[in-house]
Amino acid sequence: MKNSDEILEICIRSEERLKTIFNRVNRIEGHLSTLNGKVAEHEKFKIQIKSYWIVISVLTPLLITLFINFM
């Protein structure tokens, strides 16, 4: 009888550990999805900055040239 009780106790502990592991994995997955959203937003912001930088770097010499020519 004692041996079966020990086996049952081990099974119960294993099940509780498994539930704990699944809960932790679910929390980690939620956190990772949040981080992935932030990374995507950051990449979008970097693309916008690069686009503005290209426009500014092209327009600045043109504006300086036009300003000097019309003075």
DSSP file (Angstrom, degrees, kcal/mol; ACC not computed):
  #  RESIDUE AA STRUCTURE BP1 BP2  ACC     N-H-->O    O-->H-N    N-H-->O    O-->H-N    TCO  KAPPA ALPHA  PHI   PSI    X-CA   Y-CA   Z-CA
    1    1 A M     >        0   0    0      0, 0.0     4,-1.8     0, 0.0     5,-0.2   0.000 360.0 360.0 360.0 -40.1    0.0    0.0    0.0
    2    2 A K  H  >  +     0   0    0      1,-0.2     4,-2.0     2,-0.2     5,-0.2   0.870 360.0  55.2 -64.3 -37.0    2.7    2.4    0.9
    3    3 A N  H  > S+     0   0    0      1,-0.2     4,-2.0     2,-0.2    -1,-0.2   0.895 107.3  48.6 -65.5 -40.8    4.4    2.0   -2.5
    4    4 A S  H  > S+     0   0    0      2,-0.2     4,-2.4     1,-0.2    -1,-0.2   0.861 109.2  53.8 -69.1 -35.2    1.2    2.9   -4.4
    5    5 A D  H  X S+     0   0    0     -4,-1.8     4,-2.4     2,-0.2    -1,-0.2   0.898 108.6  49.5 -64.3 -40.0    0.8    6.0   -2.3
    6    6 A E  H  X S+     0   0    0     -4,-2.0     4,-2.4     2,-0.2    -2,-0.2   0.907 110.9  49.3 -64.5 -41.4    4.3    7.1   -3.1
    7    7 A I  H  X S+     0   0    0     -4,-2.0     4,-2.3     2,-0.2    -2,-0.2   0.913 111.5  49.1 -64.9 -42.0    3.7    6.6   -6.8
    8    8 A L  H  X S+     0   0    0     -4,-2.4     4,-2.3     2,-0.2    -2,-0.2   0.902 111.0  50.3 -63.7 -41.2    0.4    8.6   -6.6
    9    9 A E  H  X S+     0   0    0     -4,-2.4     4,-2.4     2,-0.2    -2,-0.2   0.899 110.2  49.7 -64.1 -40.9    2.2   11.4   -4.7
   10   10 A I  H  X S+     0   0    0     -4,-2.4     4,-2.4     2,-0.2    -2,-0.2   0.904 110.6  50.5 -63.8 -41.3    5.0   11.5   -7.3
   11   11 A C  H  X S+     0   0    0     -4,-2.3     4,-2.3     2,-0.2    -2,-0.2   0.907 110.2  49.6 -63.9 -41.3    2.4   11.6  -10.1
   12   12 A I  H  X S+     0   0    0     -4,-2.3     4,-2.3     2,-0.2    -2,-0.2   0.923 111.7  48.1 -65.0 -43.8    0.5   14.5   -8.4
   13   13 A R  H  X S+     0   0    0     -4,-2.4     4,-2.5     1,-0.2    -2,-0.2   0.910 111.3  51.1 -61.9 -41.3    3.8   16.5   -7.9
   14   14 A S  H  X S+     0   0    0     -4,-2.4     4,-2.4     1,-0.2    -1,-0.2   0.903 109.8  49.7 -63.1 -40.3    4.7   15.9  -11.5
   15   15 A E  H  X S+     0   0    0     -4,-2.3     4,-2.3     2,-0.2    -1,-0.2   0.906 110.7  49.5 -65.9 -40.5    1.3   17.1  -12.7
   16   16 A E  H  X S+     0   0    0     -4,-2.3     4,-2.2     2,-0.2    -2,-0.2   0.901 111.5  49.1 -65.0 -40.4    1.6   20.3  -10.5
   17   17 A R  H  X S+     0   0    0     -4,-2.5     4,-2.6     2,-0.2    -2,-0.2   0.904 109.7  52.2 -63.7 -40.6    5.0   20.9  -11.9
   18   18 A L  H  X S+     0   0    0     -4,-2.4     4,-2.5     2,-0.2    -2,-0.2   0.907 109.0  49.5 -63.7 -41.4    3.7   20.5  -15.5
   19   19 A K  H  X S+     0   0    0     -4,-2.3     4,-2.4     2,-0.2    -1,-0.2   0.910 111.0  50.5 -61.9 -41.7    0.9   23.0  -14.8
   20   20 A T  H  X S+     0   0    0     -4,-2.2     4,-2.4     2,-0.2    -2,-0.2   0.919 110.2  49.3 -62.4 -43.5    3.5   25.4  -13.5
   21   21 A I  H  X S+     0   0    0     -4,-2.6     4,-2.6     1,-0.2    -2,-0.2   0.924 111.0  49.5 -62.2 -44.7    5.7   25.0  -16.5
   22   22 A F  H  X S+     0   0    0     -4,-2.5     4,-2.4     1,-0.2    -1,-0.2   0.893 110.4  50.9 -63.4 -39.3    2.7   25.5  -18.9
   23   23 A N  H  X S+     0   0    0     -4,-2.4     4,-2.1     2,-0.2    -1,-0.2   0.917 111.4  47.7 -63.6 -42.2    1.7   28.7  -17.0
   24   24 A R  H  X S+     0   0    0     -4,-2.4     4,-2.5     2,-0.2    -2,-0.2   0.908 110.8  51.1 -64.9 -41.0    5.2   30.0  -17.3
   25   25 A V  H  X S+     0   0    0     -4,-2.6     4,-2.6     1,-0.2    -2,-0.2   0.907 109.6  50.7 -63.3 -40.9    5.4   29.2  -21.0
   26   26 A N  H  X S+     0   0    0     -4,-2.4     4,-2.1     2,-0.2    -1,-0.2   0.905 111.0  48.2 -63.8 -40.6    2.1   31.0  -21.6
   27   27 A R  H  X S+     0   0    0     -4,-2.1     4,-2.3     2,-0.2    -2,-0.2   0.910 112.2  49.3 -65.0 -41.2    3.4   34.1  -19.7
   28   28 A I  H  X S+     0   0    0     -4,-2.5     4,-2.7     2,-0.2    -2,-0.2   0.910 109.7  51.4 -64.4 -42.1    6.6   34.0  -21.7
   29   29 A E  H  X S+     0   0    0     -4,-2.6     4,-2.2     1,-0.2    -1,-0.2   0.903 110.0  49.6 -62.5 -40.5    4.7   33.7  -25.0
   30   30 A G  H  X S+     0   0    0     -4,-2.1     4,-1.8     2,-0.2    -1,-0.2   0.916 112.0  48.0 -62.7 -42.6    2.5   36.7  -24.1
   31   31 A H  H  X S+     0   0    0     -4,-2.3     4,-2.4     1,-0.2    -2,-0.2   0.903 111.1  51.0 -65.1 -41.1    5.6   38.7  -23.2
   32   32 A L  H  X S+     0   0    0     -4,-2.7     4,-2.7     1,-0.2    -1,-0.2   0.880 107.5  52.4 -65.6 -37.4    7.3   37.8  -26.4
   33   33 A S  H  X S+     0   0    0     -4,-2.2     4,-1.8     2,-0.2    -1,-0.2   0.885 109.7  50.1 -66.9 -35.4    4.3   38.8  -28.5
   34   34 A T  H  X S+     0   0    0     -4,-1.8     4,-1.8     2,-0.2    -2,-0.2   0.931 111.8  47.6 -64.2 -44.8    4.4   42.2  -26.8
   35   35 A L  H  X S+     0   0    0     -4,-2.4     4,-2.5     1,-0.2    -2,-0.2   0.891 108.0  55.1 -64.4 -39.0    8.1   42.5  -27.5
   36   36 A N  H  X S+     0   0    0     -4,-2.7     4,-2.3     1,-0.2    -1,-0.2   0.887 106.9  51.2 -62.3 -37.8    7.6   41.5  -31.2
   37   37 A G  H  X S+     0   0    0     -4,-1.8     4,-2.0     2,-0.2    -1,-0.2   0.900 110.5  48.6 -64.1 -40.1    5.0   44.3  -31.5
   38   38 A K  H  X S+     0   0    0     -4,-1.8     4,-2.3     2,-0.2    -2,-0.2   0.884 110.6  50.9 -67.8 -37.7    7.4   46.8  -30.1
   39   39 A V  H  X S+     0   0    0     -4,-2.5     4,-2.5     2,-0.2    -2,-0.2   0.907 109.8  49.9 -65.8 -41.4   10.2   45.6  -32.4
   40   40 A A  H  X S+     0   0    0     -4,-2.3     4,-2.0     1,-0.2    -1,-0.2   0.906 111.5  48.9 -63.5 -40.4    7.9   45.9  -35.4
   41   41 A E  H  X S+     0   0    0     -4,-2.0     4,-2.0     2,-0.2    -2,-0.2   0.897 110.9  50.5 -65.0 -39.6    7.0   49.4  -34.4
   42   42 A H  H  X S+     0   0    0     -4,-2.3     4,-2.3     2,-0.2    -2,-0.2   0.901 109.2  50.4 -65.3 -41.9   10.6   50.3  -33.9
   43   43 A E  H  X S+     0   0    0     -4,-2.5     4,-2.0     2,-0.2    -1,-0.2   0.894 109.3  51.8 -63.5 -39.3   11.5   49.0  -37.4
   44   44 A K  H  X S+     0   0    0     -4,-2.0     4,-1.9     1,-0.2    -1,-0.2   0.907 109.3  50.1 -63.0 -41.3    8.7   51.1  -38.9
   45   45 A F  H  X S+     0   0    0     -4,-2.0     4,-2.3     1,-0.2    -2,-0.2   0.901 108.4  52.4 -63.7 -41.6   10.1   54.2  -37.1
   46   46 A K  H  X S+     0   0    0     -4,-2.3     4,-2.4     1,-0.2    -1,-0.2   0.891 108.2  51.2 -61.7 -39.6   13.6   53.5  -38.4
   47   47 A I  H  X S+     0   0    0     -4,-2.0     4,-2.2     2,-0.2    -1,-0.2   0.894 109.3  50.6 -65.3 -39.4   12.3   53.3  -42.0
   48   48 A Q  H  X S+     0   0    0     -4,-1.9     4,-2.5     2,-0.2    -2,-0.2   0.924 110.3  49.4 -63.8 -43.4   10.5   56.6  -41.5
   49   49 A I  H  X S+     0   0    0     -4,-2.3     4,-2.5     1,-0.2    -2,-0.2   0.919 111.0  49.7 -62.3 -43.6   13.6   58.3  -40.3
   50   50 A K  H  X S+     0   0    0     -4,-2.4     4,-2.2     2,-0.2    -1,-0.2   0.896 110.3  51.1 -62.4 -39.8   15.6   56.9  -43.2
   51   51 A S  H  X S+     0   0    0     -4,-2.2     4,-2.2     2,-0.2    -2,-0.2   0.934 111.8  46.1 -63.9 -45.5   13.0   58.2  -45.6
   52   52 A Y  H  X S+     0   0    0     -4,-2.5     4,-2.8     1,-0.2     5,-0.2   0.903 111.1  53.5 -63.1 -39.7   13.1   61.7  -44.1
   53   53 A W  H  X S+     0   0    0     -4,-2.5     4,-2.6     1,-0.2    -1,-0.2   0.894 108.7  49.2 -62.8 -40.2   16.9   61.6  -44.1
   54   54 A I  H  X S+     0   0    0     -4,-2.2     4,-1.5     2,-0.2    -1,-0.2   0.928 112.5  47.5 -64.8 -44.5   17.0   60.8  -47.8
   55   55 A V  H  X S+     0   0    0     -4,-2.2     4,-2.7     1,-0.2     5,-0.2   0.929 114.4  46.6 -63.0 -45.0   14.5   63.5  -48.7
   56   56 A I  H  X S+     0   0    0     -4,-2.8     4,-2.4     1,-0.2    -2,-0.2   0.907 110.8  51.8 -64.4 -41.5   16.4   66.1  -46.6
   57   57 A S  H  < S+     0   0    0     -4,-2.6    -1,-0.2    -5,-0.2    -2,-0.2   0.777 115.6  42.1 -69.6 -23.9   19.8   65.1  -48.1
   58   58 A V  H  X S+     0   0    0     -4,-1.5     4,-1.0    -3,-0.2    -2,-0.2   0.876 117.9  43.7 -85.7 -41.4   18.4   65.4  -51.6
   59   59 A L  H  X S+     0   0    0     -4,-2.7     4,-2.8    -5,-0.2     5,-0.2   0.822 101.9  66.6 -76.8 -31.0   16.5   68.7  -51.1
   60   60 A T  H  X S+     0   0    0     -4,-2.4     4,-2.4    -5,-0.2     5,-0.2   0.943 103.4  43.6 -60.2 -51.2   19.1   70.6  -49.1
   61   61 A P  H  > S+     0   0    0      0, 0.0     4,-2.4     0, 0.0    -1,-0.2   0.892 114.6  52.0 -61.9 -36.1   21.7   70.9  -51.9
   62   62 A L  H  X S+     0   0    0     -4,-1.0     4,-2.7     2,-0.2    -2,-0.2   0.936 111.1  46.1 -63.6 -45.3   18.9   71.8  -54.3
   63   63 A L  H  X S+     0   0    0     -4,-2.8     4,-2.5     2,-0.2    -1,-0.2   0.891 112.8  49.8 -65.8 -39.0   17.6   74.5  -52.1
   64   64 A I  H  X S+     0   0    0     -4,-2.4     4,-2.4    -5,-0.2    -1,-0.2   0.925 112.2  48.3 -65.4 -43.1   21.1   75.9  -51.4
   65   65 A T  H  X S+     0   0    0     -4,-2.4     4,-2.4    -5,-0.2    -2,-0.2   0.931 113.4  46.6 -62.7 -46.7   21.9   76.0  -55.1
   66   66 A L  H  X S+     0   0    0     -4,-2.7     4,-1.9     1,-0.2    -2,-0.2   0.910 112.6  50.5 -63.2 -41.2   18.6   77.7  -55.9
   67   67 A F  H  < S+     0   0    0     -4,-2.5     4,-0.4    -5,-0.2    -2,-0.2   0.903 112.7  45.7 -63.9 -41.4   19.1   80.2  -53.1
   68   68 A I  H >< S+     0   0    0     -4,-2.4     3,-0.7     1,-0.2    -1,-0.2   0.893 112.5  51.2 -70.0 -38.9   22.6   81.1  -54.3
   69   69 A N  H 3< S+     0   0    0     -4,-2.4    -2,-0.2     1,-0.2    -1,-0.2   0.839 111.0  47.2 -68.2 -33.8   21.6   81.3  -58.0
   70   70 A F  T 3<        0   0    0     -4,-1.9    -1,-0.2     1,-0.2    -2,-0.2   0.453 360.0 360.0 -90.2   0.2   18.7   83.7  -57.3
   71   71 A M    <         0   0    0     -3,-0.7    -1,-0.2    -4,-0.4    -2,-0.1   0.452 360.0 360.0 -90.9 360.0   20.6   86.0  -55.1
